[in-house]
Amino acid sequence: PVIIMGFSQGACMALETGLNYKGNIEGIISMSGFIEYPEKTLARPRASRRTPILRVRGILDPVVQEDDTQETMKSLRGAGYQPELRESMMGHKINYFTITEVSRFIQGLLDKSP
């Protein structure tokens, strides 16, 4: 299965690419990222509305602000997606919490894969 994932700017790219990828993907993982222009990214997304999306973020993150997080979640839900959001008391980084959440999410995708 293809799972698109990234951190920081890579997380933004994972969302942009994953939502508009022509092929079939099993999931999208965005760690400390957001959708900068949701009106463009979600104008005609190609990913199935059933595509699992995980967003992991630190609530102390000085780069990805709370407004960015909430706007991205609102936009994804408005487009018909059901993203998961996991937050922790961390800054703009990957830590044990992030790895645990990403591992759980990927394992869930693999368990559903034929």
LINSUL-V895540 format. One record per residue. N is the residue number from 0. RES is the residue in one small letter. NEAR is the number of other ideal C-beta (glycine too) atoms within 12 Angstrom. Layout:
{{N,RES,NEAR} {N,RES,NEAR}}
//
This chain:
{{0,p,19} {1,v,21} {2,i,30} {3,i,34} {4,m,36} {5,g,27} {6,f,28} {7,s,27} {8,q,19} {9,g,21} {10,a,38} {11,c,30} {12,m,26} {13,a,38} {14,l,47} {15,e,29} {16,t,28} {17,g,41} {18,l,37} {19,n,24} {20,y,24} {21,k,13} {22,g,15} {23,n,17} {24,i,29} {25,e,30} {26,g,38} {27,i,46} {28,i,43} {29,s,47} {30,m,41} {31,s,42} {32,g,41} {33,f,39} {34,i,39} {35,e,20} {36,y,17} {37,p,26} {38,e,15} {39,k,16} {40,t,33} {41,l,30} {42,a,15} {43,r,12} {44,p,30} {45,r,20} {46,a,33} {47,s,21} {48,r,18} {49,r,16} {50,t,34} {51,p,34} {52,i,42} {53,l,41} {54,r,45} {55,v,43} {56,r,42} {57,g,31} {58,i,21} {59,l,18} {60,d,31} {61,p,16} {62,v,23} {63,v,37} {64,q,19} {65,e,19} {66,d,12} {67,d,28} {68,t,29} {69,q,22} {70,e,23} {71,t,38} {72,m,30} {73,k,20} {74,s,29} {75,l,34} {76,r,20} {77,g,20} {78,a,29} {79,g,17} {80,y,33} {81,q,19} {82,p,37} {83,e,26} {84,l,31} {85,r,29} {86,e,24} {87,s,24} {88,m,12} {89,m,25} {90,g,19} {91,h,26} {92,k,23} {93,i,28} {94,n,23} {95,y,13} {96,f,23} {97,t,32} {98,i,21} {99,t,17} {100,e,29} {101,v,32} {102,s,21} {103,r,21} {104,f,31} {105,i,25} {106,q,19} {107,g,20} {108,l,28} {109,l,16} {110,d,14} {111,k,15} {112,s,16} {113,p,7}}
//
